[in-house]
Amino acid sequence: MMKFAAVASLALALILTACASTQSANVVPMAGGQYRTTGIAETERDAEAAAVKAADATCAKQGKRPEVSDSKTKYKGVVSEDTNRNINKAGELAASVGVWLPGLGGDHDYQVALTFTCGK
């Protein structure tokens, strides 16, 4: 019985990790050598990281680095951003003592749009 519980717990952890993944960001070329990319993720930090990763990859192909000229963040969650933060904080505290609480966040709550050029 204990082996089953351990396997079930591991399977649940793997499923939840897969559900909370960050989507890769597409890069769209614009006029004047500019590009636009949008990172989408559960957290603002992860959405920004996805957008920066896409910008870095685009400019690296040219042997250059991205120079961001505009950055916009949108929250698109099902509850207010403050409520979402409080629910996530409660989940983190519960997890620290071994209790799992479901959250209302989704893997598309934040969108970070970057406009950039590739400079030296």
VENLIN-V969628 format. One record per pair of residues at least 12 apart in sequence whose ideal C-beta (glycine too) atoms are under 10 Angstrom apart, sorted by the first residue. I is the first residue (numbers start at 0). J is the second residue. If there is no record, write none. Layout:
# VENLIN-V969628
i & j
I & J
I & J
This chain:
# VENLIN-V969628
i & j
8 & 99
11 & 99
12 & 99
15 & 99
15 & 101
17 & 106
18 & 41
18 & 105
18 & 106
19 & 40
19 & 41
19 & 42
19 & 45
19 & 102
19 & 104
19 & 105
19 & 106
20 & 40
20 & 41
20 & 45
20 & 106
21 & 38
21 & 39
21 & 40
21 & 41
21 & 42
21 & 44
21 & 45
21 & 46
21 & 48
21 & 49
21 & 52
21 & 106
21 & 107
21 & 109
22 & 37
22 & 38
22 & 39
22 & 40
22 & 45
22 & 46
22 & 49
22 & 106
22 & 107
22 & 110
23 & 36
23 & 38
23 & 39
23 & 49
23 & 52
23 & 53
23 & 56
24 & 36
24 & 37
24 & 38
24 & 39
24 & 40
24 & 46
24 & 48
24 & 49
24 & 50
24 & 51
24 & 52
24 & 53
24 & 54
24 & 56
24 & 57
24 & 110
24 & 111
24 & 112
24 & 113
25 & 37
25 & 38
25 & 53
26 & 50
26 & 53
26 & 54
26 & 56
26 & 57
26 & 58
26 & 65
26 & 113
26 & 115
27 & 114
28 & 57
29 & 114
29 & 115
29 & 116
31 & 116
32 & 115
32 & 116
32 & 117
32 & 118
33 & 66
33 & 68
33 & 69
33 & 114
33 & 115
33 & 116
33 & 117
34 & 53
34 & 54
34 & 57
34 & 58
34 & 65
34 & 113
34 & 114
34 & 115
34 & 116
34 & 117
35 & 50
35 & 54
35 & 69
35 & 112
35 & 113
35 & 114
35 & 115
36 & 49
36 & 50
36 & 51
36 & 52
36 & 53
36 & 54
36 & 56
36 & 57
36 & 65
36 & 111
36 & 112
36 & 113
36 & 114
36 & 115
37 & 49
37 & 50
37 & 53
37 & 71
37 & 73
37 & 110
37 & 111
37 & 112
37 & 113
38 & 50
38 & 51
38 & 52
38 & 53
38 & 54
38 & 72
38 & 109
38 & 110
38 & 111
38 & 112
38 & 113
39 & 73
39 & 75
39 & 105
39 & 106
39 & 107
39 & 108
39 & 109
39 & 110
39 & 111
39 & 112
40 & 104
40 & 105
40 & 106
40 & 107
40 & 108
40 & 109
40 & 110
40 & 111
41 & 76
41 & 83
41 & 87
41 & 102
41 & 104
41 & 105
41 & 106
41 & 107
41 & 108
41 & 109
42 & 83
42 & 84
42 & 87
42 & 104
42 & 106
42 & 108
42 & 109
43 & 72
43 & 73
43 & 74
43 & 80
43 & 108
43 & 109
43 & 110
43 & 111
44 & 109
44 & 111
45 & 106
45 & 108
45 & 109
45 & 111
46 & 72
46 & 73
46 & 74
46 & 106
46 & 107
46 & 108
46 & 109
46 & 110
46 & 111
46 & 112
47 & 70
47 & 72
47 & 109
47 & 110
47 & 111
47 & 113
48 & 111
49 & 109
49 & 110
49 & 111
50 & 65
50 & 67
50 & 70
50 & 72
50 & 110
50 & 111
50 & 112
50 & 113
50 & 115
51 & 65
51 & 67
51 & 70
51 & 111
51 & 113
51 & 115
53 & 65
53 & 113
53 & 115
54 & 66
54 & 67
54 & 113
54 & 114
54 & 115
54 & 116
54 & 117
55 & 115
55 & 117
57 & 115
57 & 117
58 & 115
58 & 116
58 & 117
58 & 118
59 & 117
60 & 117
61 & 117
61 & 118
62 & 117
62 & 119
63 & 116
63 & 117
63 & 118
63 & 119
64 & 115
64 & 117
64 & 118
64 & 119
65 & 113
65 & 115
65 & 116
65 & 117
65 & 118
66 & 115
66 & 116
66 & 117
66 & 118
66 & 119
67 & 113
67 & 114
67 & 115
67 & 116
68 & 113
68 & 114
68 & 115
68 & 116
69 & 112
69 & 113
69 & 114
69 & 115
70 & 111
70 & 112
70 & 113
70 & 114
70 & 115
71 & 110
71 & 111
71 & 112
71 & 113
71 & 114
72 & 109
72 & 110
72 & 111
72 & 112
73 & 108
73 & 109
73 & 110
73 & 111
73 & 112
74 & 108
74 & 109
74 & 110
75 & 105
75 & 107
75 & 108
75 & 109
75 & 110
76 & 103
76 & 104
76 & 105
76 & 107
76 & 108
76 & 109
77 & 103
77 & 104
77 & 105
77 & 108
78 & 102
78 & 103
78 & 104
78 & 108
80 & 108
80 & 109
82 & 103
83 & 102
83 & 103
83 & 104
83 & 105
83 & 108
83 & 109
84 & 104
86 & 100
86 & 101
86 & 102
86 & 103
86 & 104
87 & 100
87 & 102
87 & 103
87 & 104
87 & 108
89 & 102
90 & 102
90 & 103
90 & 104
